């Protein structure tokens, strides 16, 4: 599907992947609106401030989406906590679920009436391979992305017999600001691969243009996630060694 003159509303467009995705949308000729907490706008796009960490902020963002009536909504905004759950504050737990799960669900709901009226549109939810392969020390992030994947699947089924499509995209780790020194160390001791954001942003744009239903980025993680769905206890055993190594990063 061509993006030229399509109104696209992108959340998280000031982040490491978001900036690159925004550039591609503008290059493709889309009418781009970026919503993020950071006021640094992308060239060629309108920027609207949004805070997805609170109920009031999400409600305000939903009003923006309903008013803008986008042809394509891309939920890319996200946060990540790395570490044992007992070290995560209640505020961080709340923020993780609000930003990673509740906000995109609410924004999908806000975008839907105008898409139904036109019988045309596309919802794009950016998840993570951790939504299908939950890892120790990424508990809230993994569970929020798992919820987003399930929501996207159910939402797609609700829209059967319409021309509104739902695309779920699951990258693995990407070299952005979310890769802290601690996560870099984790990657080194566990062999976790970290992808180039330029390559990932190009795959996201391609999946949107092709109106894919679900796309996983990264091998062998994609295969491992499928194996986890069938035989999770075997995956428990396979990951135990890395989990023990990672635990040492948090030893006091």
C-alpha positions in Angstrom: 0.0 0.0 0.0 1.5 3.4 -0.9 2.0 5.8 1.9 1.9 9.0 -0.1 -0.6 11.5 1.3 -1.8 9.0 3.9 -2.3 10.5 7.3 0.0 8.6 9.7 -0.1 9.1 13.5 3.1 7.7 15.1 3.7 7.5 18.8 7.2 7.4 20.1 8.5 9.2 17.0 11.4 10.9 18.9 13.0 7.6 20.0 15.9 5.7 18.5 13.7 3.7 16.1 10.9 6.2 16.0 13.0 9.0 14.5 14.1 6.7 11.7 10.6 5.4 11.0 9.4 9.0 10.9 12.1 9.9 8.4 10.9 7.0 6.2 7.3 8.1 6.4 8.1 11.6 5.4 10.3 10.3 2.5 7.4 8.2 1.3 5.2 11.3 1.2 3.0 10.6 4.2 1.2 13.3 6.2 2.9 12.5 9.4 1.9 13.5 12.9 4.2 12.4 15.7 3.1 12.1 19.3 5.7 11.8 22.0 6.8 13.2 25.4 9.9 14.7 23.8 9.1 17.9 22.0 11.9 17.4 19.4 9.9 17.1 16.2 10.9 15.3 13.1 11.5 17.4 9.9 8.4 17.3 7.7 6.1 16.2 10.5 3.8 17.8 12.9 4.6 17.2 16.6 2.1 16.9 19.3 3.0 16.4 23.0 1.7 13.3 24.7 2.4 11.6 28.0 1.4 7.9 28.0 2.5 7.2 31.6 -0.7 8.5 33.2 -4.4 7.9 32.8 -5.0 11.6 32.1 -2.2 11.7 29.6 -3.6 8.7 27.7 -7.1 10.2 27.7 -5.7 13.4 26.2 -3.8 11.4 23.6 -7.0 9.5 22.7 -8.7 12.8 22.1 -5.9 13.8 19.7 -6.2 10.5 17.8 -10.0 10.8 17.5 -9.7 14.4 16.2 -6.8 13.6 13.8 -8.7 10.6 12.2 -5.5 8.9 10.9 -5.4 6.5 8.0 -2.6 4.6 9.8 -1.9 4.5 13.6 1.5 3.3 14.6 2.0 2.5 18.3 5.7 2.6 18.8 6.2 4.4 22.1 7.7 2.1 24.8 9.8 1.9 27.9 11.8 -1.0 29.4 13.0 -1.9 32.8 15.9 -4.4 33.1 16.5 -6.2 36.4 14.8 -8.4 39.0 11.2 -7.5 39.7 12.0 -6.8 43.4 14.2 -3.9 42.3 11.4 -2.3 40.2 9.5 0.5 41.9 5.7 0.6 41.8 6.0 3.7 39.7 8.1 1.9 37.1 5.8 -1.1 37.1 2.8 1.2 36.5 4.6 3.2 33.8 5.7 0.0 32.0 2.1 -1.3 31.7 0.6 2.2 31.0 3.0 3.0 28.2 3.6 -0.4 26.7 0.1 -1.9 26.9 -2.7 0.4 28.1 -1.9 3.4 25.9 -1.7 1.5 22.6 -4.9 -0.4 23.4 -6.7 2.9 24.2 -5.3 4.6 21.1 -6.5 1.8 18.9 -10.0 2.2 20.4 -9.8 6.0 19.7 -8.7 5.5 16.1 -11.3 2.9 15.2 -14.6 4.9 14.8 -13.2 7.0 11.9 -11.6 3.9 10.3 -14.9 2.0 10.5 -16.8 5.0 9.0 -14.4 5.0 6.0 -14.1 1.2 6.1 -10.4 1.8 5.6 -7.4 2.0 7.8 -4.4 0.3 9.5 -3.4 -0.2 13.1 0.2 -1.0 13.7 1.4 -2.2 17.1 5.1 -2.5 17.7 5.8 -5.2 20.2 8.8 -7.3 20.9 10.1 -10.9 20.5 10.0 -10.9 24.3 6.2 -10.8 23.9 6.5 -14.4 22.7 9.7 -15.4 24.6 9.6 -13.9 28.1 13.0 -13.5 29.6 14.1 -13.2 33.2 14.9 -9.6 34.3 12.5 -8.3 31.6 9.3 -9.4 33.4 7.1 -6.4 33.1 8.3 -5.5 29.6 7.8 -9.1 28.4 4.3 -9.4 29.9 3.2 -6.0 28.6 4.4 -7.0 25.1 2.7 -10.4 25.4 -0.5 -8.6 26.2 -0.1 -6.3 23.2 0.5 -9.3 20.9 -2.7 -11.0 22.2 -4.7 -7.8 21.9 -3.5 -7.3 18.3 -4.6 -10.8 17.4 -8.0 -10.5 19.1 -8.5 -7.0 17.6 -7.7 -8.3 14.1 -10.4 -11.0 14.5 -12.9 -8.4 15.7 -12.3 -6.5 12.4 -13.0 -9.5 10.1 -15.1 -8.5 7.0 -13.8 -4.9 7.2 -11.0 -3.1 5.4 -9.3 -2.1 8.6 -6.1 -4.2 9.1 -4.0 -4.9 12.2 -0.3 -5.3 11.9 1.8 -6.6 14.8 5.6 -6.3 14.5 8.0 -7.9 17.0 11.7 -6.8 16.8 14.4 -8.3 19.0 16.9 -6.0 20.8 17.8 -2.9 18.8 20.7 -0.6 19.4 18.9 2.5 20.8 18.8 4.4 24.1 17.0 1.4 25.6 20.3 -0.5 25.5 21.8 0.6 28.8 25.4 -0.4 29.9 23.8 -3.1 32.0 21.9 -4.6 29.0 25.0 -4.4 26.9 26.8 -6.4 29.5 23.9 -8.8 29.6 24.1 -9.2 25.8 27.8 -10.0 26.0 27.4 -12.7 28.7 24.3 -14.3 27.2 25.0 -13.9 23.5 21.9 -11.8 22.9 22.0 -10.1 19.5 21.4 -6.4 19.1 20.1 -5.2 15.7 20.9 -2.0 13.8 18.0 0.5 14.1 18.3 1.5 10.4 17.7 -2.0 9.3 14.8 -2.5 11.8 13.1 0.7 10.8 13.2 -0.3 7.1 11.6 -3.7 8.0 8.9 -1.9 9.9 8.0 0.4 7.0 8.0 -2.6 4.6 5.6 -4.6 6.9 3.3 -1.6 7.0 3.3 -1.1 3.3 2.6 -4.8 2.7 -0.1 -4.7 5.4 1.4 -7.8 7.0 -0.6 -9.4 9.9 2.4 -10.3 12.1 6.1 -9.9 11.5 9.0 -11.1 13.8 12.4 -9.5 13.2 15.4 -11.6 14.1 16.6 -15.2 13.7 16.9 -17.6 15.7 14.8 -15.7 18.2 11.7 -16.0 16.0 12.2 -19.8 15.9 12.9 -20.0 19.6 9.7 -18.1 20.4 7.7 -20.6 18.4 9.4 -23.5 20.2 8.6 -21.8 23.5 4.9 -21.8 22.6 5.0 -25.5 22.2 7.5 -26.7 24.9 8.1 -23.9 27.4 9.5 -26.1 30.2 12.3 -27.3 27.8 13.0 -23.6 27.1 13.1 -23.0 30.8 16.0 -25.5 31.1 17.7 -24.1 28.0 17.7 -20.5 29.4 18.6 -21.4 33.0 22.3 -21.1 32.4 22.0 -17.6 31.0 19.5 -16.6 33.8 22.1 -17.6 36.4 24.8 -15.6 34.6 22.6 -12.6 34.4 21.7 -12.8 38.1 25.3 -12.0 39.0 24.8 -8.5 37.4 22.5 -7.6 40.3 24.4 -9.1 43.1 25.0 -6.5 45.9 
